Amino acid sequence: MLTSNKGKKAYELGGAPIKPALSSPPPPLTDIHAHLGHVGERLGLEELERLYKLYQAAWDEAKLKGIPASQLPFIMDIGTRPGDLTQRRKNFGSHPFVLFSAGLWPGREAFLDPGASLELLEADLSHDSCRALGECGLDYFHMEAECGAQIALFEAQAALAQARNLPLIVHSRDAFEDSLAVVSSLGGKIPVIIHCFNYGPREAEAFLAAGCLLSFAGNLTYRKAEPLSEALSIAAKGQTFLIETDSPYMNPTPNRGRPSSPLDIGRTYAFAASVLGVEPTELIDAVQERSFKIFHFVPGV
Ligand SMILES: [Zn+2]
């Protein structure tokens, strides 16, 4: 299993499915990228309730043991649409383990009136609960607006993140060069996270050289995802990677294709640990510490 494979790359193990080393119920672990609203729509409110209970129980237990706040698992609920923070706070804001970002995904809605969309975003960013700007970026696969318009909206959000000293969460699909050009202009002044990293080693090197972090989702565990494992190994050299679900999407093996929730993240942590030849707990602790630092987490706020 994981320990006996120490030192071997996961993709050198003959494609055998990695057994979850973590027993049920699934452990609540930090997930820096989830869309809880969509998780509820896809999996039902009961599943969200189960998730709340498990994370809350972990918090209650940790408090009894005097474990510091920096070690408590949290979920970052990600904004995608103009002015969507109010509703998300209403739905999830009572849970101390849920943090929020706000951002404009490069979709039709944001481009109807980009100026108005940015104004709504600025209002959301002013809220104390908002710990990051994103997701924003470039999507030349779905192509819901022409490239120039996408770049302009992305640049505006990158500038806003820099002005407010907020981490920037970047969506980049089939748009490597243009994404790199925008994030390079930030000069490493704020944390820039390439979320659901889905390029290869060459692109990983370039984003890392520009001062970015790479965040890996469940697609890391899929067959034929060797380039992602290579990218993870490269990012691990500088301790510049994070782990996420992008739930309800990207359900890690063996549940690929089914809707996911943050409770599925354990399998991605376990797979990443096997790729890097470390114990899952070691990797979980390191990513927890890094994630906490980036999002300046203050519990209970
Ligand atoms: Zn997302």
py3Dmol code that shows the C-alpha trace and the ligand (Angstrom):
import py3Dmol

protein = """\
ATOM      1  CA  MET A   1       0.000   0.000   0.000  1.00  0.00           C
ATOM      2  CA  LEU A   2       1.123   3.553   0.417  1.00  0.00           C
ATOM      3  CA  THR A   3       4.030   2.979   2.757  1.00  0.00           C
ATOM      4  CA  SER A   4       5.401  -0.061   0.909  1.00  0.00           C
ATOM      5  CA  ASN A   5       5.393   1.968  -2.287  1.00  0.00           C
ATOM      6  CA  LYS A   6       7.507   4.639  -0.684  1.00  0.00           C
ATOM      7  CA  GLY A   7       9.805   6.314  -3.154  1.00  0.00           C
ATOM      8  CA  LYS A   8       7.891   5.071  -6.183  1.00  0.00           C
ATOM      9  CA  LYS A   9       5.879   7.348  -8.368  1.00  0.00           C
ATOM     10  CA  ALA A  10       2.177   6.449  -8.357  1.00  0.00           C
ATOM     11  CA  TYR A  11       2.254   6.061 -12.098  1.00  0.00           C
ATOM     12  CA  GLU A  12       5.066   3.524 -11.763  1.00  0.00           C
ATOM     13  CA  LEU A  13       2.773   1.181  -9.873  1.00  0.00           C
ATOM     14  CA  GLY A  14       1.139  -0.341 -12.920  1.00  0.00           C
ATOM     15  CA  GLY A  15      -2.012   1.749 -12.756  1.00  0.00           C
ATOM     16  CA  ALA A  16      -3.375  -0.141  -9.743  1.00  0.00           C
ATOM     17  CA  PRO A  17      -6.078   1.926  -8.049  1.00  0.00           C
ATOM     18  CA  ILE A  18      -4.776   3.573  -4.905  1.00  0.00           C
ATOM     19  CA  LYS A  19      -6.823   2.317  -1.984  1.00  0.00           C
ATOM     20  CA  PRO A  20      -7.978   5.101   0.295  1.00  0.00           C
ATOM     21  CA  ALA A  21      -5.693   4.822   3.302  1.00  0.00           C
ATOM     22  CA  LEU A  22      -8.181   6.822   5.295  1.00  0.00           C
ATOM     23  CA  SER A  23     -11.146   4.941   6.731  1.00  0.00           C
ATOM     24  CA  SER A  24     -14.800   5.931   6.750  1.00  0.00           C
ATOM     25  CA  PRO A  25     -16.329   8.286   7.669  1.00  0.00           C
ATOM     26  CA  PRO A  26     -14.019  10.355   5.509  1.00  0.00           C
ATOM     27  CA  PRO A  27     -11.717  12.685   7.417  1.00  0.00           C
ATOM     28  CA  PRO A  28     -12.478  16.395   7.225  1.00  0.00           C
ATOM     29  CA  LEU A  29      -9.367  17.923   5.663  1.00  0.00           C
ATOM     30  CA  THR A  30      -8.569  21.360   4.311  1.00  0.00           C
ATOM     31  CA  ASP A  31      -9.953  21.964   0.827  1.00  0.00           C
ATOM     32  CA  ILE A  32      -8.950  25.282  -0.722  1.00  0.00           C
ATOM     33  CA  HIS A  33     -11.376  25.096  -3.641  1.00  0.00           C
ATOM     34  CA  ALA A  34     -14.997  23.927  -3.413  1.00  0.00           C
ATOM     35  CA  HIS A  35     -18.306  25.149  -4.814  1.00  0.00           C
ATOM     36  CA  LEU A  36     -20.557  24.255  -1.901  1.00  0.00           C
ATOM     37  CA  GLY A  37     -23.708  25.552  -3.614  1.00  0.00           C
ATOM     38  CA  HIS A  38     -23.168  23.216  -6.544  1.00  0.00           C
ATOM     39  CA  VAL A  39     -22.231  20.388  -4.178  1.00  0.00           C
ATOM     40  CA  GLY A  40     -25.636  20.824  -2.507  1.00  0.00           C
ATOM     41  CA  GLU A  41     -27.394  20.881  -5.880  1.00  0.00           C
ATOM     42  CA  ARG A  42     -25.645  17.732  -7.088  1.00  0.00           C
ATOM     43  CA  LEU A  43     -25.456  15.655  -3.911  1.00  0.00           C
ATOM     44  CA  GLY A  44     -28.362  17.008  -1.891  1.00  0.00           C
ATOM     45  CA  LEU A  45     -28.608  18.962   1.341  1.00  0.00           C
ATOM     46  CA  GLU A  46     -28.266  15.794   3.404  1.00  0.00           C
ATOM     47  CA  GLU A  47     -24.733  15.329   2.133  1.00  0.00           C
ATOM     48  CA  LEU A  48     -23.937  18.933   3.035  1.00  0.00           C
ATOM     49  CA  GLU A  49     -25.323  18.316   6.535  1.00  0.00           C
ATOM     50  CA  ARG A  50     -23.085  15.263   6.895  1.00  0.00           C
ATOM     51  CA  LEU A  51     -20.125  17.361   5.827  1.00  0.00           C
ATOM     52  CA  TYR A  52     -20.955  20.163   8.313  1.00  0.00           C
ATOM     53  CA  LYS A  53     -21.217  17.630  11.143  1.00  0.00           C
ATOM     54  CA  LEU A  54     -17.859  16.028  10.391  1.00  0.00           C
ATOM     55  CA  TYR A  55     -15.974  19.328  10.098  1.00  0.00           C
ATOM     56  CA  GLN A  56     -17.679  20.747  13.195  1.00  0.00           C
ATOM     57  CA  ALA A  57     -16.891  17.601  15.183  1.00  0.00           C
ATOM     58  CA  ALA A  58     -13.234  17.900  14.143  1.00  0.00           C
ATOM     59  CA  TRP A  59     -13.227  21.510  15.330  1.00  0.00           C
ATOM     60  CA  ASP A  60     -14.921  20.671  18.642  1.00  0.00           C
ATOM     61  CA  GLU A  61     -12.495  17.847  19.329  1.00  0.00           C
ATOM     62  CA  ALA A  62      -9.482  19.942  18.403  1.00  0.00           C
ATOM     63  CA  LYS A  63     -10.590  22.738  20.724  1.00  0.00           C
ATOM     64  CA  LEU A  64     -10.966  20.311  23.632  1.00  0.00           C
ATOM     65  CA  LYS A  65      -7.425  19.098  22.989  1.00  0.00           C
ATOM     66  CA  GLY A  66      -6.073  22.656  22.736  1.00  0.00           C
ATOM     67  CA  ILE A  67      -4.994  22.208  19.138  1.00  0.00           C
ATOM     68  CA  PRO A  68      -4.176  25.605  17.586  1.00  0.00           C
ATOM     69  CA  ALA A  69      -6.500  27.209  15.043  1.00  0.00           C
ATOM     70  CA  SER A  70      -3.833  26.959  12.373  1.00  0.00           C
ATOM     71  CA  GLN A  71      -4.273  23.188  12.380  1.00  0.00           C
ATOM     72  CA  LEU A  72      -8.048  23.143  11.959  1.00  0.00           C
ATOM     73  CA  PRO A  73      -9.349  21.948   8.582  1.00  0.00           C
ATOM     74  CA  PHE A  74     -11.223  24.510   6.523  1.00  0.00           C
ATOM     75  CA  ILE A  75     -13.072  24.767   3.225  1.00  0.00           C
ATOM     76  CA  MET A  76     -12.734  27.695   0.854  1.00  0.00           C
ATOM     77  CA  ASP A  77     -16.054  28.297  -0.907  1.00  0.00           C
ATOM     78  CA  ILE A  78     -15.226  29.833  -4.276  1.00  0.00           C
ATOM     79  CA  GLY A  79     -17.039  32.707  -5.971  1.00  0.00           C
ATOM     80  CA  THR A  80     -17.608  32.685  -9.721  1.00  0.00           C
ATOM     81  CA  ARG A  81     -20.379  35.200 -10.463  1.00  0.00           C
ATOM     82  CA  PRO A  82     -20.917  38.942  -9.951  1.00  0.00           C
ATOM     83  CA  GLY A  83     -22.244  39.624  -6.463  1.00  0.00           C
ATOM     84  CA  ASP A  84     -22.648  35.994  -5.423  1.00  0.00           C
ATOM     85  CA  LEU A  85     -21.072  36.365  -1.961  1.00  0.00           C
ATOM     86  CA  THR A  86     -24.245  37.518  -0.179  1.00  0.00           C
ATOM     87  CA  GLN A  87     -26.171  34.353  -0.986  1.00  0.00           C
ATOM     88  CA  ARG A  88     -23.196  32.093  -0.230  1.00  0.00           C
ATOM     89  CA  ARG A  89     -22.694  33.762   3.143  1.00  0.00           C
ATOM     90  CA  LYS A  90     -26.383  33.243   3.877  1.00  0.00           C
ATOM     91  CA  ASN A  91     -26.082  29.557   3.003  1.00  0.00           C
ATOM     92  CA  PHE A  92     -22.717  28.675   4.545  1.00  0.00           C
ATOM     93  CA  GLY A  93     -21.555  31.653   6.648  1.00  0.00           C
ATOM     94  CA  SER A  94     -22.696  30.194   9.962  1.00  0.00           C
ATOM     95  CA  HIS A  95     -20.034  27.488   9.737  1.00  0.00           C
ATOM     96  CA  PRO A  96     -16.732  28.679  11.165  1.00  0.00           C
ATOM     97  CA  PHE A  97     -14.764  26.265   8.990  1.00  0.00           C
ATOM     98  CA  VAL A  98     -16.054  27.819   5.737  1.00  0.00           C
ATOM     99  CA  LEU A  99     -14.076  30.718   4.237  1.00  0.00           C
ATOM    100  CA  PHE A 100     -15.028  32.619   1.117  1.00  0.00           C
ATOM    101  CA  SER A 101     -13.456  34.005  -2.005  1.00  0.00           C
ATOM    102  CA  ALA A 102     -15.126  36.237  -4.580  1.00  0.00           C
ATOM    103  CA  GLY A 103     -14.294  36.411  -8.260  1.00  0.00           C
ATOM    104  CA  LEU A 104     -15.560  36.567 -11.814  1.00  0.00           C
ATOM    105  CA  TRP A 105     -15.214  33.338 -13.757  1.00  0.00           C
ATOM    106  CA  PRO A 106     -14.780  34.090 -17.498  1.00  0.00           C
ATOM    107  CA  GLY A 107     -18.397  33.249 -18.327  1.00  0.00           C
ATOM    108  CA  ARG A 108     -21.115  35.094 -20.237  1.00  0.00           C
ATOM    109  CA  GLU A 109     -22.688  36.649 -17.157  1.00  0.00           C
ATOM    110  CA  ALA A 110     -19.549  38.562 -16.168  1.00  0.00           C
ATOM    111  CA  PHE A 111     -19.153  39.956 -19.694  1.00  0.00           C
ATOM    112  CA  LEU A 112     -22.701  41.318 -20.070  1.00  0.00           C
ATOM    113  CA  ASP A 113     -21.463  44.479 -18.350  1.00  0.00           C
ATOM    114  CA  PRO A 114     -17.844  44.011 -17.182  1.00  0.00           C
ATOM    115  CA  GLY A 115     -17.775  47.380 -15.384  1.00  0.00           C
ATOM    116  CA  ALA A 116     -20.867  46.535 -13.335  1.00  0.00           C
ATOM    117  CA  SER A 117     -19.524  43.032 -12.648  1.00  0.00           C
ATOM    118  CA  LEU A 118     -16.293  44.493 -11.274  1.00  0.00           C
ATOM    119  CA  GLU A 119     -18.231  46.918  -9.068  1.00  0.00           C
ATOM    120  CA  LEU A 120     -20.201  44.035  -7.560  1.00  0.00           C
ATOM    121  CA  LEU A 121     -16.956  42.129  -7.065  1.00  0.00           C
ATOM    122  CA  GLU A 122     -15.352  45.085  -5.265  1.00  0.00           C
ATOM    123  CA  ALA A 123     -18.286  45.226  -2.872  1.00  0.00           C
ATOM    124  CA  ASP A 124     -17.876  41.514  -2.120  1.00  0.00           C
ATOM    125  CA  LEU A 125     -14.125  41.879  -1.604  1.00  0.00           C
ATOM    126  CA  SER A 126     -14.758  44.515   1.059  1.00  0.00           C
ATOM    127  CA  HIS A 127     -16.440  41.986   3.266  1.00  0.00           C
ATOM    128  CA  ASP A 128     -14.305  40.617   6.125  1.00  0.00           C
ATOM    129  CA  SER A 129     -15.228  37.031   5.323  1.00  0.00           C
ATOM    130  CA  CYS A 130     -13.673  37.297   1.859  1.00  0.00           C
ATOM    131  CA  ARG A 131     -10.129  35.923   1.996  1.00  0.00           C
ATOM    132  CA  ALA A 132      -9.157  35.701  -1.673  1.00  0.00           C
ATOM    133  CA  LEU A 133      -9.982  36.937  -5.144  1.00  0.00           C
ATOM    134  CA  GLY A 134     -11.114  34.233  -7.537  1.00  0.00           C
ATOM    135  CA  GLU A 135     -11.717  32.209  -9.329  1.00  0.00           C
ATOM    136  CA  CYS A 136     -10.889  34.318 -12.323  1.00  0.00           C
ATOM    137  CA  GLY A 137      -8.798  33.759 -15.411  1.00  0.00           C
ATOM    138  CA  LEU A 138      -8.945  32.519 -18.965  1.00  0.00           C
ATOM    139  CA  ASP A 139     -10.951  29.691 -20.493  1.00  0.00           C
ATOM    140  CA  TYR A 140     -10.209  29.196 -24.184  1.00  0.00           C
ATOM    141  CA  PHE A 141     -12.001  25.830 -24.100  1.00  0.00           C
ATOM    142  CA  HIS A 142     -15.491  27.104 -23.294  1.00  0.00           C
ATOM    143  CA  MET A 143     -14.741  30.453 -24.964  1.00  0.00           C
ATOM    144  CA  GLU A 144     -17.711  32.359 -23.555  1.00  0.00           C
ATOM    145  CA  ALA A 145     -16.076  35.648 -24.555  1.00  0.00           C
ATOM    146  CA  GLU A 146     -13.325  36.489 -27.003  1.00  0.00           C
ATOM    147  CA  CYS A 147      -9.732  36.314 -25.769  1.00  0.00           C
ATOM    148  CA  GLY A 148      -9.166  40.077 -25.534  1.00  0.00           C
ATOM    149  CA  ALA A 149     -12.210  40.579 -23.305  1.00  0.00           C
ATOM    150  CA  GLN A 150     -11.189  37.649 -21.102  1.00  0.00           C
ATOM    151  CA  ILE A 151      -7.658  38.996 -20.710  1.00  0.00           C
ATOM    152  CA  ALA A 152      -8.943  42.487 -19.842  1.00  0.00           C
ATOM    153  CA  LEU A 153     -11.263  41.149 -17.117  1.00  0.00           C
ATOM    154  CA  PHE A 154      -8.526  38.901 -15.752  1.00  0.00           C
ATOM    155  CA  GLU A 155      -6.009  41.761 -15.665  1.00  0.00           C
ATOM    156  CA  ALA A 156      -8.513  43.982 -13.860  1.00  0.00           C
ATOM    157  CA  GLN A 157      -9.020  41.313 -11.196  1.00  0.00           C
ATOM    158  CA  ALA A 158      -5.279  40.654 -10.862  1.00  0.00           C
ATOM    159  CA  ALA A 159      -4.789  44.382 -10.250  1.00  0.00           C
ATOM    160  CA  LEU A 160      -7.599  44.398  -7.673  1.00  0.00           C
ATOM    161  CA  ALA A 161      -6.078  41.453  -5.820  1.00  0.00           C
ATOM    162  CA  GLN A 162      -2.727  43.212  -5.721  1.00  0.00           C
ATOM    163  CA  ALA A 163      -4.264  46.488  -4.530  1.00  0.00           C
ATOM    164  CA  ARG A 164      -6.081  44.666  -1.725  1.00  0.00           C
ATOM    165  CA  ASN A 165      -3.244  42.274  -0.949  1.00  0.00           C
ATOM    166  CA  LEU A 166      -5.462  39.248  -1.480  1.00  0.00           C
ATOM    167  CA  PRO A 167      -4.426  35.834  -2.789  1.00  0.00           C
ATOM    168  CA  LEU A 168      -5.451  35.373  -6.434  1.00  0.00           C
ATOM    169  CA  ILE A 169      -7.119  32.097  -7.467  1.00  0.00           C
ATOM    170  CA  VAL A 170      -6.615  31.474 -11.168  1.00  0.00           C
ATOM    171  CA  HIS A 171      -8.643  29.352 -13.573  1.00  0.00           C
ATOM    172  CA  SER A 172      -6.618  28.611 -16.715  1.00  0.00           C
ATOM    173  CA  ARG A 173      -7.854  26.246 -19.415  1.00  0.00           C
ATOM    174  CA  ASP A 174      -6.184  25.928 -22.820  1.00  0.00           C
ATOM    175  CA  ALA A 175      -4.743  29.384 -22.192  1.00  0.00           C
ATOM    176  CA  PHE A 176      -1.296  28.801 -20.768  1.00  0.00           C
ATOM    177  CA  GLU A 177       0.724  31.569 -22.460  1.00  0.00           C
ATOM    178  CA  ASP A 178      -1.818  34.332 -21.885  1.00  0.00           C
ATOM    179  CA  SER A 179      -2.415  33.240 -18.267  1.00  0.00           C
ATOM    180  CA  LEU A 180       1.308  33.260 -17.597  1.00  0.00           C
ATOM    181  CA  ALA A 181       1.641  36.754 -19.073  1.00  0.00           C
ATOM    182  CA  VAL A 182      -1.014  38.127 -16.676  1.00  0.00           C
ATOM    183  CA  VAL A 183       0.287  36.448 -13.519  1.00  0.00           C
ATOM    184  CA  SER A 184       3.905  37.291 -14.370  1.00  0.00           C
ATOM    185  CA  SER A 185       3.024  40.975 -14.183  1.00  0.00           C
ATOM    186  CA  LEU A 186       2.226  40.506 -10.474  1.00  0.00           C
ATOM    187  CA  GLY A 187       5.888  39.763  -9.840  1.00  0.00           C
ATOM    188  CA  GLY A 188       5.178  37.370  -6.972  1.00  0.00           C
ATOM    189  CA  LYS A 189       3.800  40.197  -4.781  1.00  0.00           C
ATOM    190  CA  ILE A 190       0.707  38.245  -3.707  1.00  0.00           C
ATOM    191  CA  PRO A 191       0.049  34.494  -3.506  1.00  0.00           C
ATOM    192  CA  VAL A 192      -1.150  33.359  -6.942  1.00  0.00           C
ATOM    193  CA  ILE A 193      -2.734  29.912  -7.040  1.00  0.00           C
ATOM    194  CA  ILE A 194      -3.176  28.094 -10.349  1.00  0.00           C
ATOM    195  CA  HIS A 195      -6.203  26.090  -9.316  1.00  0.00           C
ATOM    196  CA  CYS A 196      -7.011  22.598 -10.648  1.00  0.00           C
ATOM    197  CA  PHE A 197      -3.648  22.590 -12.400  1.00  0.00           C
ATOM    198  CA  ASN A 198      -4.111  20.674 -15.621  1.00  0.00           C
ATOM    199  CA  TYR A 199      -1.031  21.362 -17.709  1.00  0.00           C
ATOM    200  CA  GLY A 200       2.294  19.510 -17.768  1.00  0.00           C
ATOM    201  CA  PRO A 201       5.812  19.834 -16.325  1.00  0.00           C
ATOM    202  CA  ARG A 202       6.918  22.575 -18.728  1.00  0.00           C
ATOM    203  CA  GLU A 203       3.983  24.799 -17.798  1.00  0.00           C
ATOM    204  CA  ALA A 204       4.471  23.944 -14.115  1.00  0.00           C
ATOM    205  CA  GLU A 205       8.078  25.162 -14.284  1.00  0.00           C
ATOM    206  CA  ALA A 206       6.999  28.409 -15.942  1.00  0.00           C
ATOM    207  CA  PHE A 207       4.211  29.186 -13.452  1.00  0.00           C
ATOM    208  CA  LEU A 208       6.500  28.359 -10.519  1.00  0.00           C
ATOM    209  CA  ALA A 209       9.245  30.579 -11.944  1.00  0.00           C
ATOM    210  CA  ALA A 210       6.653  33.388 -12.009  1.00  0.00           C
ATOM    211  CA  GLY A 211       6.090  32.855  -8.266  1.00  0.00           C
ATOM    212  CA  CYS A 212       2.802  30.936  -8.475  1.00  0.00           C
ATOM    213  CA  LEU A 213       1.593  27.973  -6.445  1.00  0.00           C
ATOM    214  CA  LEU A 214      -0.022  24.990  -8.155  1.00  0.00           C
ATOM    215  CA  SER A 215      -3.164  23.453  -6.699  1.00  0.00           C
ATOM    216  CA  PHE A 216      -3.990  19.843  -7.584  1.00  0.00           C
ATOM    217  CA  ALA A 217      -7.508  18.369  -7.709  1.00  0.00           C
ATOM    218  CA  GLY A 218      -8.884  14.852  -8.166  1.00  0.00           C
ATOM    219  CA  ASN A 219      -7.723  14.683 -11.780  1.00  0.00           C
ATOM    220  CA  LEU A 220      -4.248  14.064 -10.335  1.00  0.00           C
ATOM    221  CA  THR A 221      -5.475  10.533  -9.555  1.00  0.00           C
ATOM    222  CA  TYR A 222      -6.819   9.726 -13.027  1.00  0.00           C
ATOM    223  CA  ARG A 223      -5.303   7.287 -15.488  1.00  0.00           C
ATOM    224  CA  LYS A 224      -2.949   8.895 -17.978  1.00  0.00           C
ATOM    225  CA  ALA A 225      -2.418  11.884 -15.682  1.00  0.00           C
ATOM    226  CA  GLU A 226       1.339  11.284 -15.429  1.00  0.00           C
ATOM    227  CA  PRO A 227       2.146  14.885 -16.471  1.00  0.00           C
ATOM    228  CA  LEU A 228       0.229  16.082 -13.402  1.00  0.00           C
ATOM    229  CA  SER A 229       2.238  13.792 -11.130  1.00  0.00           C
ATOM    230  CA  GLU A 230       5.416  15.147 -12.708  1.00  0.00           C
ATOM    231  CA  ALA A 231       4.185  18.711 -12.163  1.00  0.00           C
ATOM    232  CA  LEU A 232       3.416  17.877  -8.525  1.00  0.00           C
ATOM    233  CA  SER A 233       6.929  16.512  -8.006  1.00  0.00           C
ATOM    234  CA  ILE A 234       8.388  19.708  -9.469  1.00  0.00           C
ATOM    235  CA  ALA A 235       6.189  21.937  -7.278  1.00  0.00           C
ATOM    236  CA  ALA A 236       7.029  19.854  -4.202  1.00  0.00           C
ATOM    237  CA  LYS A 237      10.699  20.845  -4.467  1.00  0.00           C
ATOM    238  CA  GLY A 238       9.787  24.377  -3.438  1.00  0.00           C
ATOM    239  CA  GLN A 239       6.843  23.370  -1.221  1.00  0.00           C
ATOM    240  CA  THR A 240       4.657  25.353  -3.613  1.00  0.00           C
ATOM    241  CA  PHE A 241       1.620  23.158  -4.099  1.00  0.00           C
ATOM    242  CA  LEU A 242      -1.822  22.882  -2.557  1.00  0.00           C
ATOM    243  CA  ILE A 243      -4.621  20.307  -2.674  1.00  0.00           C
ATOM    244  CA  GLU A 244      -8.282  20.950  -3.546  1.00  0.00           C
ATOM    245  CA  THR A 245     -11.413  19.178  -4.754  1.00  0.00           C
ATOM    246  CA  ASP A 246     -12.976  21.715  -7.145  1.00  0.00           C
ATOM    247  CA  SER A 247     -16.088  19.871  -5.942  1.00  0.00           C
ATOM    248  CA  PRO A 248     -18.613  18.902  -7.194  1.00  0.00           C
ATOM    249  CA  TYR A 249     -16.249  18.261 -10.107  1.00  0.00           C
ATOM    250  CA  MET A 250     -13.065  16.155 -10.458  1.00  0.00           C
ATOM    251  CA  ASN A 251     -14.024  13.334  -8.104  1.00  0.00           C
ATOM    252  CA  PRO A 252     -10.801  11.403  -7.397  1.00  0.00           C
ATOM    253  CA  THR A 253     -10.423   7.743  -8.384  1.00  0.00           C
ATOM    254  CA  PRO A 254     -12.373   5.447  -8.031  1.00  0.00           C
ATOM    255  CA  ASN A 255     -15.389   7.759  -8.258  1.00  0.00           C
ATOM    256  CA  ARG A 256     -14.423   9.688 -11.364  1.00  0.00           C
ATOM    257  CA  GLY A 257     -17.492  11.097 -13.102  1.00  0.00           C
ATOM    258  CA  ARG A 258     -19.644  11.227  -9.978  1.00  0.00           C
ATOM    259  CA  PRO A 259     -20.275  14.499  -8.136  1.00  0.00           C
ATOM    260  CA  SER A 260     -17.760  15.078  -5.347  1.00  0.00           C
ATOM    261  CA  SER A 261     -17.685  16.975  -2.061  1.00  0.00           C
ATOM    262  CA  PRO A 262     -14.814  18.194   0.133  1.00  0.00           C
ATOM    263  CA  LEU A 263     -15.112  14.846   1.953  1.00  0.00           C
ATOM    264  CA  ASP A 264     -13.563  13.189  -1.110  1.00  0.00           C
ATOM    265  CA  ILE A 265     -10.306  15.105  -0.752  1.00  0.00           C
ATOM    266  CA  GLY A 266      -8.594  12.405   1.344  1.00  0.00           C
ATOM    267  CA  ARG A 267      -8.012  10.276  -1.738  1.00  0.00           C
ATOM    268  CA  THR A 268      -6.204  13.114  -3.514  1.00  0.00           C
ATOM    269  CA  TYR A 269      -4.012  13.764  -0.454  1.00  0.00           C
ATOM    270  CA  ALA A 270      -3.223  10.020  -0.292  1.00  0.00           C
ATOM    271  CA  PHE A 271      -2.400   9.849  -3.993  1.00  0.00           C
ATOM    272  CA  ALA A 272      -0.201  12.951  -3.822  1.00  0.00           C
ATOM    273  CA  ALA A 273       1.642  11.421  -0.848  1.00  0.00           C
ATOM    274  CA  SER A 274       2.266   8.252  -2.861  1.00  0.00           C
ATOM    275  CA  VAL A 275       3.596  10.285  -5.797  1.00  0.00           C
ATOM    276  CA  LEU A 276       6.011  12.110  -3.501  1.00  0.00           C
ATOM    277  CA  GLY A 277       6.928   9.062  -1.417  1.00  0.00           C
ATOM    278  CA  VAL A 278       5.869  10.584   1.892  1.00  0.00           C
ATOM    279  CA  GLU A 279       3.370   9.582   4.552  1.00  0.00           C
ATOM    280  CA  PRO A 280      -0.137  10.985   3.945  1.00  0.00           C
ATOM    281  CA  THR A 281      -0.194  12.581   7.415  1.00  0.00           C
ATOM    282  CA  GLU A 282       3.076  14.375   6.702  1.00  0.00           C
ATOM    283  CA  LEU A 283       1.706  15.789   3.466  1.00  0.00           C
ATOM    284  CA  ILE A 284      -1.636  16.728   5.043  1.00  0.00           C
ATOM    285  CA  ASP A 285       0.119  18.648   7.848  1.00  0.00           C
ATOM    286  CA  ALA A 286       2.405  20.501   5.422  1.00  0.00           C
ATOM    287  CA  VAL A 287      -0.438  21.503   3.091  1.00  0.00           C
ATOM    288  CA  GLN A 288      -2.595  22.536   6.073  1.00  0.00           C
ATOM    289  CA  GLU A 289       0.124  24.866   7.357  1.00  0.00           C
ATOM    290  CA  ARG A 290       0.707  26.344   3.897  1.00  0.00           C
ATOM    291  CA  SER A 291      -3.020  26.819   3.201  1.00  0.00           C
ATOM    292  CA  PHE A 292      -3.565  28.509   6.559  1.00  0.00           C
ATOM    293  CA  LYS A 293      -0.715  30.941   5.970  1.00  0.00           C
ATOM    294  CA  ILE A 294      -1.964  31.876   2.521  1.00  0.00           C
ATOM    295  CA  PHE A 295      -5.532  32.605   3.502  1.00  0.00           C
ATOM    296  CA  HIS A 296      -4.733  34.330   6.853  1.00  0.00           C
ATOM    297  CA  PHE A 297      -7.323  32.285   8.551  1.00  0.00           C
ATOM    298  CA  VAL A 298      -8.899  33.752  11.665  1.00  0.00           C
ATOM    299  CA  PRO A 299     -11.281  31.209  13.204  1.00  0.00           C
ATOM    300  CA  GLY A 300     -14.785  32.261  14.057  1.00  0.00           C
ATOM    301  CA  VAL A 301     -14.768  35.393  11.889  1.00  0.00           C
TER     302      VAL A 301
END
"""
ligand_1 = """\
1
ZN
Zn -13.728 26.097 -9.358
"""
view = py3Dmol.view(width=600, height=400)
view.addModel(protein, "pdb")
view.setStyle({"model": 0}, {"cartoon": {"style": "trace"}})
view.addModel(ligand_1, "xyz")
view.setStyle({"model": 1}, {"stick": {}})
view.zoomTo()
view.show()
